[in-house]
Amino acid sequence: MALLKRDKEEKLTEREKIEERREEVLARGRKFKYPLQYAKHKIVTLTVVISLLAIGALSVFGYFLLYKIQSTDDLLYRITQVIPVAVAKVDGENVRYSDYLMIYKSTITPIEKQGSYEGDEGIESMKQHYKRQALTAAEDYTYALKLARELKIKVTDEEVSQAVEQHRKSGGVERSEETFTRVLDDNFGLSMSEYRRMVYLSLNMQKVSEQIDSNANAVSNEVQNYILEGRSLKDISKELGDKVVYENTGGAIDRMNIDGGRSTMALTLEKGKTSKRFVSTSGSGYFFLTLIEKTDSTVNYESLEIPFTELSARLKAVRREGKVVEGIVIEDSIKE
């Protein structure tokens, strides 16, 4: 009996030794564990601080490039498409820097390809001129977007697609999507998504102008009534005076002519017929058109335009009241 008791005590002692050994190992592990936790915390803190400093430095550098140097670098343009920074404010509405650069690029690209500059001073003056035009256009589009939101006017993706499709088939020539995309890139430096943005802005401005310009609508109704009476567009222009703008091509012009969509409309008409009212592809006003003659490659027509003036008048008022604040200064030495 005593022997069994002694064996039990020896076994218990052995267990205690194992437990003690275990505690020693765990204690040694804790010495490494807690300093490592501290180090991890320190590494995370340093990483956050360095990241914030890097973001701050990049922000300052980006601000310098955009607002001081006014860089039009393609990489910087791509960044503004992702980060919606503002180049100006119109009546409290931010004007996207990316819209300004997009419009500028679409204008300057064909000019640069033509190489029509005379010396370094001529290049710089020309660039400043088109920068000024692009910024003004971006402000106008932005103000139209603000009015559209207030008037609950919307331009759908389907409407944009339909307009792009019409442009692709303009002049009676049907280009493939691949060819049209290449034309946009080669001639204007635009991708299809950028072109769709341009079309969207234009359609939005057009819809806003149609809705707010009660004078243009009234004049166009007068013109329609005169046409129903059988009067020619030239006679109507004499009747209405400076309310309308009359134009005669004076002869055959290329069916691909860029004229606000009039050549395209003329191709759909029969000789001597007058079109219904339609809106200029530039959104500048309403058109009526009478086809004089057409061939497979040319058209000859007379047209009557009723310009939209209300949106322009509102924009002038906004500028006059100091509600346009620009983040960059553009000196334009070229007077039109």
C-alpha angles and dihedrals in degrees: 000000000000090000092056091049092051091050090051092052091049090051092049090049090052090052091050089052090052091049091049090050090050092052090050092054092047092049091053090049091054090058089063097036101061098044087050091052089051091049092051091051090050092049092051091049092049091047092053092047093048091047092051091048091049092049090048092049092048090048091053091046091047091048090051092050095045104038104025107030091025091215117195093193113153094233091052089049090054090051091053088053089059098036108045099218118169127240094187145348126239115195088333095313119121116239109216115240087213091058091052092049092044092054091044092050093049089052102041097043096072090042091053091047090054090052093212096152123120111213131323093293091054091051094051094045091050092049092049090049093054092043088057091049092047094050092048091049092049089051091049092050091048093052089050089052089053092051091046091056091049092047092043091239116159135190111206129212088244092057091050091049091050091051092048089049091052091050090049089055097038118141091024091286116123110210122191117249089248092052093046091050090051091050090053092050097043098043104031106015091238131137120218092257090052091048090051088053090053091049091048092053091047094049091048092053090047093053092047092049092050093050100045100036102085091162094058090048092051093049092047089053088054090051092050091052092050090049090053087054088058098251120149123243090246092055091047091052090055089050096050099036117187092002087083139032117227122201135177120191089220092219143350117329130184113279088228091062115139101233108137094282097303096121090050091050091046090058090061094054134083120235112284094011123126123220128232118253114292135173122249113252086236090055091237096130149302123309135203116189137190119198114228100175140337139187133183091280107021143049135198120197147148121228143190121210127198103197122218107239107162097078091047090050092051092049091052089051092050091052093044090053091053094247093133112083117181125203094205133047116228119185110202112196094176113089119200 
